[in-house]
């Protein structure tokens, strides 16, 4: 019995340690597949740099890098979802369900890693509903998936630091407002 319990703990720790790098690897590969930069060499180099940089931060200081890596996983996952939805004509309801579940699980994972488990399921539910609503609204914007994913990631970022970490609101609202403004200004808006 002790043998099986020790293997269970080892397996649980192994999953805990490699789940995020595997998710980031999969999302980076999909990002590389969907994001055309013009040349194949630049695509490969950027995807390799993105994954190796994230892995380096994860290995060097896991507890410090977990925020950034969760935000990166969220951004890449939403970008890939938008592209999969438009490429394979995935119904909007399925994409919205994925956004709800994905943000809920990422929020719970981040809460678990940062030891903020008080009312984290309720906060995750609130964030997931908020992200679902914003995802739905952004699906009507005639912009690229990169901009939409960035806006959603900024909302997740603001929610995490303002609601959960209870940081001072003004600096984070300024950061979020400036980032959203820059995205909206630099996005190519098609003429209708």
N, C-alpha and C positions, 0 to 999 in steps of 0.2 A: 504494500500500500504506500509506504514511504517513497519507494522507487517511482511510482506513478505520479505522486504529488510533486516530487522534485522535477520530473520531466514536464509536468503541467506548468510549473512556475517558469522553467527554462523556456518552454514554448510561448508562454504569455509574454515574457520579457523580450524574446526574439521578435515576436509580432509587434510589440510596442516599439522596438528600436528600428525595425525595417519597414513598417507600414508607410510612414511619411516619405522616406526616400523612394520607395517603389511607386507610390502615388505620383510624386514629382517626376520621376522618370517617365511614367506613362503619359502624364500631361505634357511634358516637354516634347516627347516624340510626336504627340498629336499637334502641339503648337507648331513644331517644325513642319509637319505635313500640311497644315492649313495656311501658314503664314508665308507668303511668297515674297522674298526679298530681291528677286531678279536673278541671282546666280545660285547654283547649287552649292558652291563652296561656301558662300556667305551664310546660307541657310544652315548648313552642317556646323560651321564654326560657331554661329550664334547659339544654336541648340546645345552644342557641346559645352560652350561657356556657361550658359544658363544652368544646365544640370550640374556641372562640376563645381560652379560657384556655390550653388545651393547645398550640394553635398559637403563642400569644404566648411561652410558655415555650420552645418549640422554636426559634423564630426568635431570641429574645433571647440564649440561651446553650445551644446544642445539646448540648454535652458535659455540662453540669450537669443538664439536663432529661431526658436520655435514660433514666435510671433510673425517674424518676417516670412518664414517658410509656409505658415498657414495662409497668410495673405497672398503669397505667390501661388500656392496651390488653388486658392479660391479664384484668383485672376485667371490662371491658366485653364482651370476647369470651366469657368463661365465662357471664356473665349472659345474653347473647344466645343462647348455645348451650342453656342450660337452658330458656329460653323457647321457642326453636325446637323443641326436643325435645318439650316438653309440648304445644305448639300443633299441631304437624304430625305428632305421633306417630312421631318418628324412632326407629328401634330403638336400644336402649342400646349395642349393640356399635359402631354407627356413631358415636355421640356419644363413646364412649370412645376410639375411633381418632382422632377429631378432637382430643380433649384431648391425647392423646399427641403427635401431630404438631405441634399448635399450641404447646404448651409447649416442645417440643424446638426448634422454629424460633425462638421468641422468646428462649429461653436462648442459642442460638447467636448470634443477632443482638446481644443484649446483651453477650455475651463478645467478639464482634468489635469492637463500638463502644468497649468499655472496655479493649481490648487484653489480655484474659485468655484467650488461646487455648490455653494449655498444658492438655492433657487436657480441653478444654471439651466435646468430643463425648462422652466418657465421663461427665462430670459432667451433661451435658444428658440423657443416657440415664437416669442414676440419678434425676434430678429428674422426668423424664417418667413413669417407672415409679411413683415416689412420688405424683405428682399423679393418675395414673390410678387408683391404689388408693384414694386419698382421695375422688376423684370418684365412684368406685363405691360407697363407703361412704355418702357424702353423698346419693346418689340414693335411699337408703332413709329419710332423715330427712324428716319431714313439715313442712318449713319452706319458706320462700319462696326463690326463686332468688337474691335479693339477698344473703341471709345465707350461702348455700352458696358463692357466688362470692367473697365477702369472705374466708371461711375459706381457700379455695384460694389466693387472692392473698397472704394472710398467710404461708402455707407457702412459696410461691415466694420471697417477700421474705426470710424467714428463711434459706432455703437459699442464696440469692444472697449475703447478707452474712456468714453464718457459714461456709459451706463454701468459697465462691469468694473472697470478699474477705478471709477469715480475720480478721474483726473479733472483738472480745472477745465471748464467748458470752453472758455474764450480761445485759448491757443489752438485747441483741436478744431473748433469751428472755423477759425481763420485758415488752418491748413486744409481742411476739407473744402471750404469755399474757394480758396485759391486753386487747389487741384482741379476741382470741378469746372471752375471758370476757364482754366488753361485748356482743359479737354474740350470744352464747348467752343472756345475760340479757335483752336487749332484743328478741329474736325472739319472735314470737307462735307459741306451740306449741299446735296444735289438741288439743282433748280427744278422746280416742279411746274 
